[in-house]
Amino acid sequence: MNDYRNPAHAMLARVQRWPMGLALFSRAVCFKAPYFSSIKPRFTKLEPGHGIARLSKRRRVTNHLGTVHAIAMANLCEFVAGTLMEVSIRHDMRWIPKGMDIRYLAKAPSDVTAECVIEDIDWRETGDVMLEVNVHDSAKTLVATATVPMYVSPKPT
């Protein structure tokens, strides 16, 4: 990861010094993109190249089986992947998601955690970046995987 001088990374660096800083940052992301508020996600780790967020199992995010709804997990994957791109990308580049391929592998009977890692990207290049997100339940069972293609290009001048 090269040049992190972008507003999202600067804000993250500032709030991480505070108690509950990542919780505040998570809420700020939900304010910027209100749909994420429907699942109330919270980052437990976020730095350029690595993000982990948690979704608490509550009635609001469950399905008819009483497990975490598949679409709530998809929403969590997009939350982690998009925010990770925002704090990792060079200040002179931008990104946009092009889709998501998600596989639901098992029922999620508990809280879930999504993790995404970005490795070895030349942020000066225009093109697709494929992000892999893994979702585990509290027992560490892999319950979903997602591939999120992001298109990276220079910001217009």
DRENMIMAR-543564 format. One record per atom (N, C-alpha, C, O): chain; atom name; x, y, z. Coordinates in Angstrom, 3 decimals, decimal comma, always signed. Example, Ala and Ser with C-alpha at 12.3 -4.5 7.8 and 13.67 -1.06 7.14 Angstrom:
<rs>
A N +13,190 -5,690 +7,800
A CA +12,300 -4,500 +7,800
A C +13,200 -3,300 +7,800
A O +14,236 -3,319 +8,465
A N +12,850 -2,250 +7,080
A CA +13,670 -1,060 +7,140
A C +12,900 +0,030 +7,870
A O +13,409 +1,138 +8,039
</rs>
This chain:
<rs>
A N +0,849 -1,167 +0,000
A CA +0,000 +0,000 +0,000
A C +0,897 +1,232 +0,000
A O +1,852 +1,319 +0,772
A N +0,588 +2,155 -0,849
A CA +1,469 +3,300 -1,022
A C +1,004 +4,532 -0,265
A O +1,300 +4,689 +0,920
A N +0,304 +5,372 -0,923
A CA +0,027 +6,732 -0,497
A C -1,379 +6,838 +0,085
A O -2,357 +6,909 -0,658
A N -1,482 +6,847 +1,431
A CA -2,785 +6,819 +2,085
A C -3,331 +8,203 +2,376
A O -4,309 +8,321 +3,115
A N -2,751 +9,237 +1,837
A CA -3,206 +10,581 +2,177
A C -4,557 +10,870 +1,528
A O -4,658 +11,713 +0,637
A N -5,581 +10,171 +1,977
A CA -6,926 +10,445 +1,493
A C -7,792 +10,781 +2,702
A O -7,433 +10,421 +3,824
A N -8,908 +11,453 +2,510
A CA -9,719 +11,904 +3,646
A C -10,219 +10,776 +4,545
A O -10,262 +10,945 +5,763
A N -10,596 +9,638 +3,981
A CA -11,096 +8,533 +4,796
A C -10,005 +7,985 +5,708
A O -10,249 +7,716 +6,884
A N -8,807 +7,822 +5,167
A CA -7,713 +7,315 +5,989
A C -7,333 +8,318 +7,068
A O -7,037 +7,930 +8,198
A N -7,338 +9,601 +6,731
A CA -7,024 +10,632 +7,728
A C -8,049 +10,627 +8,858
A O -7,685 +10,744 +10,028
A N -9,326 +10,493 +8,512
A CA -10,372 +10,444 +9,541
A C -10,222 +9,196 +10,407
A O -10,354 +9,268 +11,629
A N -9,946 +8,055 +9,781
A CA -9,749 +6,817 +10,519
A C -8,585 +6,960 +11,498
A O -8,706 +6,579 +12,663
A N -7,471 +7,500 +11,038
A CA -6,301 +7,674 +11,906
A C -6,635 +8,568 +13,101
A O -6,170 +8,329 +14,215
A N -7,435 +9,586 +12,860
A CA -7,830 +10,498 +13,949
A C -8,709 +9,804 +14,976
A O -8,428 +9,862 +16,173
A N -9,769 +9,150 +14,522
A CA -10,729 +8,581 +15,467
A C -10,202 +7,334 +16,176
A O -10,683 +7,005 +17,260
A N -9,238 +6,639 +15,602
A CA -8,712 +5,443 +16,262
A C -7,965 +5,781 +17,551
A O -7,710 +4,891 +18,363
A N -7,619 +7,024 +17,748
A CA -6,955 +7,435 +18,995
A C -7,942 +7,535 +20,156
A O -7,539 +7,566 +21,318
A N -9,227 +7,585 +19,840
A CA -10,256 +7,774 +20,869
A C -10,814 +6,430 +21,332
A O -10,821 +5,456 +20,578
A N -11,287 +6,388 +22,591
A CA -12,036 +5,193 +22,995
A C -13,281 +5,081 +22,104
A O -13,919 +6,092 +21,812
A N -13,618 +3,908 +21,686
A CA -14,777 +3,672 +20,814
A C -14,616 +4,336 +19,440
A O -15,604 +4,579 +18,747
A N -13,382 +4,626 +19,053
A CA -13,125 +5,302 +17,783
A C -13,626 +4,530 +16,573
A O -14,217 +5,113 +15,664
A N -13,390 +3,200 +16,553
A CA -13,861 +2,410 +15,414
A C -15,385 +2,349 +15,372
A O -15,975 +2,299 +14,293
A N -16,020 +2,352 +16,534
A CA -17,489 +2,367 +16,567
A C -18,000 +3,677 +15,968
A O -18,967 +3,680 +15,207
A N -17,354 +4,780 +16,311
A CA -17,743 +6,074 +15,753
A C -17,496 +6,114 +14,245
A O -18,312 +6,644 +13,491
A N -16,382 +5,558 +13,816
A CA -16,080 +5,515 +12,391
A C -17,131 +4,668 +11,659
A O -17,589 +5,042 +10,579
A N -17,509 +3,535 +12,248
A CA -18,538 +2,680 +11,644
A C -19,840 +3,449 +11,473
A O -20,498 +3,341 +10,438
A N -20,211 +4,221 +12,483
A CA -21,438 +5,014 +12,403
A C -21,323 +6,101 +11,341
A O -22,300 +6,418 +10,663
A N -20,130 +6,671 +11,197
A CA -19,923 +7,696 +10,166
A C -20,099 +7,097 +8,768
A O -20,674 +7,733 +7,885
A N -19,610 +5,887 +8,573
A CA -19,789 +5,215 +7,283
A C -21,280 +4,998 +7,028
A O -21,755 +5,198 +5,910
A N -22,015 +4,590 +8,058
A CA -23,466 +4,372 +7,908
A C -24,205 +5,679 +7,656
A O -25,239 +5,687 +6,987
A N -23,693 +6,773 +8,178
A CA -24,304 +8,075 +7,904
A C -24,084 +8,445 +6,439
A O -24,992 +8,949 +5,779
A N -22,885 +8,194 +5,938
A CA -22,551 +8,507 +4,545
A C -23,312 +7,613 +3,567
A O -23,747 +8,073 +2,511
A N -23,473 +6,336 +3,918
A CA -24,201 +5,356 +3,093
A C -25,300 +4,751 +3,972
A O -25,100 +3,689 +4,561
A N -26,452 +5,412 +4,066
A CA -27,487 +5,057 +5,057
A C -28,000 +3,617 +5,004
A O -28,441 +3,092 +6,026
A N -27,955 +2,979 +3,859
A CA -28,482 +1,609 +3,786
A C -27,761 +0,677 +4,755
A O -28,375 -0,240 +5,300
A N -26,475 +0,899 +4,974
A CA -25,729 +0,044 +5,903
A C -26,289 +0,100 +7,316
A O -26,127 -0,849 +8,083
A N -26,946 +1,203 +7,668
A CA -27,518 +1,330 +9,010
A C -28,533 +0,243 +9,313
A O -28,787 -0,053 +10,481
A N -29,115 -0,356 +8,289
A CA -30,131 -1,385 +8,501
A C -29,582 -2,602 +9,241
A O -30,348 -3,334 +9,867
A N -28,269 -2,829 +9,179
A CA -27,681 -3,983 +9,872
A C -26,817 -3,576 +11,066
A O -26,380 -4,441 +11,826
A N -26,565 -2,292 +11,244
A CA -25,737 -1,775 +12,347
A C -24,383 -2,497 +12,460
A O -24,076 -3,078 +13,500
A N -23,586 -2,459 +11,400
A CA -22,278 -3,117 +11,445
A C -21,287 -2,308 +12,273
A O -21,443 -1,097 +12,434
A N -20,275 -2,981 +12,792
A CA -19,242 -2,289 +13,563
A C -17,877 -2,886 +13,224
A O -17,676 -4,098 +13,290
A N -16,954 -2,011 +12,864
A CA -15,583 -2,474 +12,627
A C -14,934 -2,858 +13,941
A O -15,084 -2,176 +14,954
A N -14,198 -3,979 +13,901
A CA -13,380 -4,366 +15,044
A C -11,903 -4,159 +14,716
A O -11,060 -4,076 +15,609
A N -11,606 -4,076 +13,408
A CA -10,257 -3,761 +12,944
A C -10,387 -3,096 +11,595
A O -11,134 -3,563 +10,734
A N -9,668 -2,015 +11,406
A CA -9,640 -1,363 +10,097
A C -8,346 -0,598 +9,959
A O -8,027 +0,284 +10,755
A N -7,612 -0,959 +8,931
A CA -6,365 -0,283 +8,570
A C -6,181 -0,500 +7,082
A O -6,802 -1,401 +6,518
A N -5,350 +0,293 +6,430
A CA -5,142 +0,060 +5,000
A C -4,735 -1,391 +4,749
A O -3,757 -1,884 +5,310
A N -5,499 -2,054 +3,904
A CA -5,189 -3,430 +3,544
A C -5,888 -4,503 +4,349
A O -5,833 -5,672 +3,968
A N -6,551 -4,156 +5,456
A CA -7,180 -5,191 +6,291
A C -8,366 -4,619 +7,058
A O -8,243 -3,623 +7,770
A N -9,503 -5,261 +6,899
A CA -10,701 -4,828 +7,614
A C -11,498 -5,995 +8,146
A O -11,652 -7,013 +7,471
A N -12,008 -5,847 +9,367
A CA -12,872 -6,837 +9,994
A C -14,043 -6,086 +10,607
A O -13,860 -5,111 +11,336
A N -15,256 -6,555 +10,302
A CA -16,452 -5,939 +10,869
A C -17,390 -7,029 +11,373
A O -17,386 -8,163 +10,895
A N -18,182 -6,644 +12,345
A CA -19,085 -7,577 +13,014
A C -20,530 -7,122 +12,844
A O -20,833 -5,929 +12,835
A N -21,399 -8,095 +12,712
A CA -22,835 -7,857 +12,674
A C -23,433 -8,684 +13,809
A O -23,276 -9,905 +13,844
A N -24,116 -8,018 +14,730
A CA -24,737 -8,728 +15,849
A C -26,052 -9,346 +15,402
A O -26,846 -8,716 +14,704
A N -26,267 -10,590 +15,815
A CA -27,535 -11,252 +15,499
A C -28,629 -10,624 +16,372
A O -28,587 -10,673 +17,601
A N -29,602 -10,038 +15,684
A CA -30,777 -9,458 +16,333
A C -31,973 -9,861 +15,486
A O -31,813 -10,285 +14,342
A N -33,128 -9,733 +16,026
A CA -34,340 -10,101 +15,284
A C -34,403 -9,394 +13,934
A O -34,828 -9,988 +12,943
A N -33,991 -8,150 +13,889
A CA -34,068 -7,331 +12,674
A C -33,274 -7,930 +11,503
A O -33,609 -7,668 +10,348
A N -32,239 -8,721 +11,770
A CA -31,399 -9,265 +10,688
A C -31,577 -10,770 +10,509
A O -30,780 -11,411 +9,824
A N -32,612 -11,337 +11,118
A CA -32,807 -12,780 +10,991
A C -33,846 -13,121 +9,921
A O -34,641 -12,282 +9,498
A N -33,806 -14,373 +9,510
A CA -34,768 -14,892 +8,538
A C -35,813 -15,749 +9,259
A O -35,870 -15,762 +10,489
A N -36,626 -16,454 +8,497
A CA -37,679 -17,282 +9,084
A C -37,136 -18,480 +9,859
A O -37,873 -19,104 +10,622
A N -35,865 -18,808 +9,675
A CA -35,228 -19,915 +10,394
A C -34,604 -19,463 +11,716
A O -34,160 -20,282 +12,521
A N -34,580 -18,140 +11,923
A CA -33,963 -17,610 +13,136
A C -32,453 -17,450 +13,031
A O -31,777 -17,239 +14,037
A N -31,922 -17,551 +11,811
A CA -30,484 -17,352 +11,597
A C -30,274 -16,013 +10,890
A O -31,229 -15,407 +10,404
A N -29,035 -15,559 +10,835
A CA -28,743 -14,281 +10,177
A C -29,091 -14,400 +8,696
A O -28,667 -15,339 +8,021
A N -29,849 -13,463 +8,213
A CA -30,340 -13,461 +6,828
A C -29,171 -13,329 +5,853
A O -28,207 -12,608 +6,110
A N -29,275 -14,025 +4,749
A CA -28,230 -14,011 +3,724
A C -27,969 -12,600 +3,205
A O -26,817 -12,231 +2,980
A N -29,008 -11,817 +3,014
A CA -28,818 -10,465 +2,480
A C -28,153 -9,555 +3,512
A O -27,425 -8,635 +3,139
A N -28,388 -9,795 +4,790
A CA -27,676 -9,040 +5,825
A C -26,173 -9,333 +5,747
A O -25,348 -8,437 +5,926
A N -25,828 -10,596 +5,477
A CA -24,406 -10,944 +5,323
A C -23,829 -10,310 +4,060
A O -22,683 -9,861 +4,065
A N -24,604 -10,267 +2,986
A CA -24,145 -9,614 +1,754
A C -23,911 -8,125 +2,003
A O -22,933 -7,556 +1,518
A N -24,799 -7,508 +2,750
A CA -24,659 -6,096 +3,103
A C -23,379 -5,886 +3,914
A O -22,655 -4,917 +3,687
A N -23,097 -6,788 +4,856
A CA -21,874 -6,698 +5,656
A C -20,634 -6,834 +4,765
A O -19,648 -6,127 +4,970
A N -20,675 -7,732 +3,785
A CA -19,545 -7,896 +2,861
A C -19,282 -6,609 +2,095
A O -18,132 -6,195 +1,950
A N -20,338 -5,974 +1,605
A CA -20,173 -4,726 +0,865
A C -19,649 -3,614 +1,774
A O -18,817 -2,809 +1,355
A N -20,130 -3,570 +3,009
A CA -19,669 -2,585 +3,994
A C -18,160 -2,703 +4,210
A O -17,442 -1,704 +4,168
A N -17,688 -3,918 +4,439
A CA -16,259 -4,142 +4,697
A C -15,426 -3,851 +3,452
A O -14,429 -3,133 +3,528
A N -15,822 -4,397 +2,319
A CA -15,034 -4,235 +1,091
A C -14,963 -2,769 +0,661
A O -13,885 -2,273 +0,332
A N -16,080 -2,087 +0,661
A CA -16,097 -0,690 +0,228
A C -15,319 +0,225 +1,153
A O -14,561 +1,081 +0,698
A N -15,505 +0,045 +2,447
A CA -14,783 +0,910 +3,395
A C -13,295 +0,614 +3,357
A O -12,474 +1,526 +3,452
A N -12,943 -0,659 +3,217
A CA -11,524 -1,010 +3,110
A C -10,897 -0,372 +1,876
A O -9,771 +0,122 +1,942
A N -11,602 -0,377 +0,762
A CA -11,086 +0,305 -0,435
A C -10,879 +1,787 -0,145
A O -9,855 +2,363 -0,511
A N -11,851 +2,390 +0,510
A CA -11,797 +3,836 +0,760
A C -10,592 +4,228 +1,622
A O -9,966 +5,257 +1,369
A N -10,263 +3,430 +2,624
A CA -9,123 +3,791 +3,489
A C -7,787 +3,311 +2,929
A O -6,734 +3,728 +3,413
A N -7,812 +2,444 +1,922
A CA -6,573 +1,879 +1,379
A C -6,098 +2,540 +0,092
A O -4,904 +2,521 -0,207
A N -7,000 +3,112 -0,659
A CA -6,679 +3,603 -1,999
A C -5,829 +4,880 -1,952
A O -5,897 +5,647 -0,990
A N -5,047 +5,091 -2,978
A CA -4,262 +6,330 -3,089
A C -5,199 +7,531 -3,156
A O -6,333 +7,415 -3,620
A N -4,730 +8,664 -2,701
A CA -5,534 +9,885 -2,657
A C -5,957 +10,377 -4,044
A O -6,941 +11,107 -4,163
A N -5,235 +9,991 -5,078
A CA -5,550 +10,490 -6,416
A C -6,337 +9,483 -7,264
A O -6,508 +9,668 -8,469
A N -6,810 +8,416 -6,612
A CA -7,566 +7,379 -7,317
A C -8,969 +7,271 -6,715
A O -9,224 +7,769 -5,618
A N -9,877 +6,611 -7,449
A CA -11,225 +6,373 -6,972
A C -11,617 +4,936 -7,308
A O -10,947 +4,262 -8,090
A N -12,704 +4,483 -6,709
A CA -13,155 +3,110 -6,914
A C -14,680 +3,087 -7,000
A O -15,362 +3,988 -6,510
A N -15,188 +2,046 -7,627
A CA -16,629 +1,807 -7,663
A C -16,846 +0,291 -7,747
A O -16,176 -0,390 -8,523
A N -17,782 -0,233 -6,947
A CA -18,051 -1,680 -7,045
A C -18,758 -2,002 -8,356
A O -19,596 -1,235 -8,830
A N -18,406 -3,150 -8,936
A CA -19,007 -3,565 -10,202
A C -19,981 -4,721 -10,022
A O -20,619 -5,153 -10,982
A N -20,097 -5,215 -8,813
A CA -20,997 -6,334 -8,563
A C -20,552 -7,087 -7,330
A O -19,674 -6,641 -6,591
A N -21,168 -8,231 -7,119
A CA -20,760 -9,092 -6,016
A C -21,210 -10,516 -6,330
A O -22,352 -10,752 -6,726
A N -20,301 -11,443 -6,148
A CA -20,623 -12,857 -6,255
A C -20,525 -13,406 -4,846
A O -19,445 -13,417 -4,257
A N -21,647 -13,863 -4,298
A CA -21,635 -14,330 -2,918
A C -22,156 -15,756 -2,845
A O -23,097 -16,133 -3,544
A N -21,529 -16,527 -1,994
A CA -21,917 -17,922 -1,772
A C -22,275 -18,076 -0,297
A O -21,486 -17,747 +0,589
A N -23,464 -18,577 -0,060
A CA -23,906 -18,855 +1,307
A C -23,620 -20,321 +1,578
A O -24,184 -21,198 +0,924
A N -22,752 -20,589 +2,533
A CA -22,224 -21,934 +2,738
A C -22,871 -22,682 +3,897
A O -22,907 -23,912 +3,907
A N -23,381 -21,934 +4,872
A CA -23,985 -22,562 +6,052
A C -24,900 -21,556 +6,731
A O -24,805 -20,351 +6,499
A N -25,782 -22,068 +7,568
A CA -26,633 -21,179 +8,358
A C -25,742 -20,432 +9,354
A O -24,741 -20,962 +9,836
A N -26,131 -19,192 +9,647
A CA -25,388 -18,370 +10,617
A C -26,258 -18,192 +11,855
A O -27,076 -17,273 +11,906
A N -26,093 -19,064 +12,860
A CA -26,966 -19,034 +14,022
A C -26,567 -18,012 +15,095
A O -27,208 -17,929 +16,143
A N -25,516 -17,242 +14,835
A CA -24,983 -16,325 +15,847
A C -24,526 -15,030 +15,175
A O -24,754 -14,829 +13,982
A N -23,885 -14,161 +15,942
A CA -23,249 -12,984 +15,361
A C -22,308 -13,459 +14,257
A O -21,817 -14,587 +14,289
A N -22,061 -12,580 +13,273
A CA -21,129 -12,923 +12,202
A C -20,059 -11,846 +12,066
A O -20,270 -10,683 +12,407
A N -18,911 -12,266 +11,561
A CA -17,769 -11,388 +11,353
A C -17,297 -11,545 +9,914
A O -17,112 -12,660 +9,428
A N -17,103 -10,413 +9,239
A CA -16,599 -10,424 +7,857
A C -15,187 -9,859 +7,834
A O -14,896 -8,859 +8,491
A N -14,318 -10,504 +7,074
A CA -12,920 -10,067 +6,977
A C -12,521 -9,966 +5,519
A O -12,870 -10,814 +4,698
A N -11,776 -8,902 +5,214
A CA -11,290 -8,668 +3,851
A C -9,851 -8,180 +3,936
A O -9,501 -7,386 +4,809
A N -9,030 -8,661 +3,026
A CA -7,625 -8,272 +2,956
A C -7,320 -7,823 +1,533
A O -7,745 -8,457 +0,567
A N -6,580 -6,724 +1,412
A CA -6,099 -6,251 +0,109
A C -4,585 -6,388 +0,124
A O -3,909 -5,848 +1,000
A N -4,057 -7,120 -0,858
A CA -2,615 -7,333 -0,929
A C -2,077 -7,002 -2,309
A O -2,753 -7,206 -3,318
A N -0,875 -6,496 -2,343
A CA -0,103 -6,343 -3,580
A C -0,857 -5,689 -4,733
A O -0,950 -6,254 -5,823
A N -1,388 -4,507 -4,488
A CA -2,085 -3,778 -5,542
A C -1,252 -2,565 -5,930
A O -0,795 -1,811 -5,071
A N -1,062 -2,385 -7,222
A CA -0,426 -1,166 -7,720
A C -1,533 -0,143 -7,911
A O -2,244 -0,173 -8,916
A N -1,682 +0,756 -6,959
A CA -2,786 +1,715 -6,947
A C -2,697 +2,728 -8,086
A O -3,631 +3,505 -8,286
A N -1,604 +2,735 -8,829
A CA -1,495 +3,659 -9,969
A C -2,160 +3,120 -11,212
A O -2,354 +3,853 -12,182
A N -2,514 +1,839 -11,195
A CA -3,086 +1,173 -12,369
A C -4,605 +1,317 -12,405
A O -5,273 +1,216 -11,376
A N -5,136 +1,552 -13,598
A CA -6,578 +1,547 -13,807
A C -7,002 +0,117 -14,100
A O -6,331 -0,590 -14,852
A N -8,111 -0,311 -13,513
A CA -8,621 -1,646 -13,793
A C -9,352 -2,232 -12,614
A O -9,632 -1,549 -11,628
A N -9,660 -3,519 -12,730
A CA -10,420 -4,215 -11,698
A C -9,513 -4,730 -10,593
A O -8,410 -5,219 -10,832
A N -10,020 -4,600 -9,380
A CA -9,408 -5,192 -8,200
A C -10,452 -6,138 -7,622
A O -11,588 -5,733 -7,377
A N -10,082 -7,381 -7,405
A CA -11,022 -8,369 -6,868
A C -10,785 -8,512 -5,367
A O -9,702 -8,901 -4,931
A N -11,808 -8,194 -4,591
A CA -11,716 -8,332 -3,140
A C -12,462 -9,590 -2,703
A O -13,574 -9,859 -3,157
A N -11,839 -10,341 -1,829
A CA -12,446 -11,545 -1,269
A C -12,832 -11,249 +0,181
A O -12,016 -10,768 +0,967
A N -14,076 -11,543 +0,518
A CA -14,582 -11,336 +1,872
A C -15,061 -12,678 +2,407
A O -15,827 -13,382 +1,749
A N -14,601 -13,027 +3,612
A CA -15,035 -14,261 +4,272
A C -15,862 -13,904 +5,489
A O -15,498 -13,018 +6,261
A N -16,985 -14,603 +5,658
A CA -17,881 -14,366 +6,788
A C -17,916 -15,619 +7,654
A O -18,191 -16,717 +7,169
A N -17,632 -15,438 +8,950
A CA -17,635 -16,537 +9,922
A C -18,658 -16,256 +11,014
A O -18,942 -15,102 +11,332
A N -19,204 -17,319 +11,580
A CA -20,075 -17,156 +12,737
A C -19,220 -17,197 +14,009
A O -17,994 -17,274 +13,935
A N -19,863 -17,146 +15,153
A CA -19,123 -17,111 +16,427
A C -18,323 -18,378 +16,684
A O -17,343 -18,349 +17,429
A N -18,727 -19,492 +16,078
A CA -18,000 -20,754 +16,234
A C -16,864 -20,884 +15,219
A O -16,242 -21,942 +15,117
A N -16,590 -19,816 +14,468
A CA -15,536 -19,771 +13,439
A C -15,870 -20,611 +12,209
A O -14,980 -20,948 +11,428
A N -17,139 -20,948 +12,037
A CA -17,577 -21,667 +10,842
A C -17,712 -20,670 +9,701
A O -18,320 -19,612 +9,862
A N -17,145 -21,010 +8,550
A CA -17,270 -20,160 +7,373
A C -18,704 -20,290 +6,858
A O -19,110 -21,361 +6,407
A N -19,472 -19,193 +6,925
A CA -20,884 -19,239 +6,539
A C -21,146 -18,582 +5,184
A O -22,174 -18,849 +4,563
A N -20,239 -17,733 +4,720
A CA -20,408 -17,100 +3,408
A C -19,058 -16,605 +2,905
A O -18,166 -16,282 +3,690
A N -18,925 -16,551 +1,588
A CA -17,768 -15,926 +0,944
A C -18,299 -15,023 -0,161
A O -19,300 -15,331 -0,807
A N -17,619 -13,919 -0,364
A CA -18,023 -12,998 -1,426
A C -16,803 -12,532 -2,191
A O -15,731 -12,335 -1,619
A N -16,975 -12,358 -3,482
A CA -15,975 -11,719 -4,334
A C -16,604 -10,427 -4,825
A O -17,681 -10,427 -5,421
A N -15,910 -9,323 -4,562
A CA -16,426 -8,005 -4,939
A C -15,438 -7,359 -5,908
A O -14,363 -6,924 -5,493
A N -15,790 -7,289 -7,201
A CA -14,906 -6,606 -8,147
A C -15,068 -5,089 -8,015
A O -16,180 -4,564 -8,062
A N -13,956 -4,409 -7,851
A CA -13,944 -2,948 -7,747
A C -13,167 -2,388 -8,933
A O -12,069 -2,852 -9,240
A N -13,737 -1,403 -9,589
A CA -13,044 -0,743 -10,688
A C -12,300 +0,467 -10,121
A O -12,908 +1,350 -9,515
A N -11,001 +0,501 -10,321
A CA -10,136 +1,574 -9,815
A C -9,685 +2,421 -10,985
A O -9,243 +1,894 -12,006
A N -9,794 +3,748 -10,841
A CA -9,374 +4,659 -11,893
A C -8,928 +5,983 -11,273
A O -9,235 +6,255 -10,113
A N -8,201 +6,814 -12,043
A CA -7,801 +8,112 -11,511
A C -9,001 +9,011 -11,270
A O -9,985 +8,967 -12,008
A N -8,908 +9,831 -10,220
A CA -9,946 +10,834 -10,002
A C -9,855 +11,878 -11,116
A O -8,761 +12,215 -11,569
A N -10,998 +12,384 -11,551
A CA -10,940 +13,436 -12,577
A C -10,272 +14,689 -12,010
A O -10,414 +14,994 -10,826
A N -9,557 +15,396 -12,848
A CA -8,861 +16,605 -12,367
A C -9,766 +17,802 -12,405
A O -9,352 +18,902 -12,038
</rs>
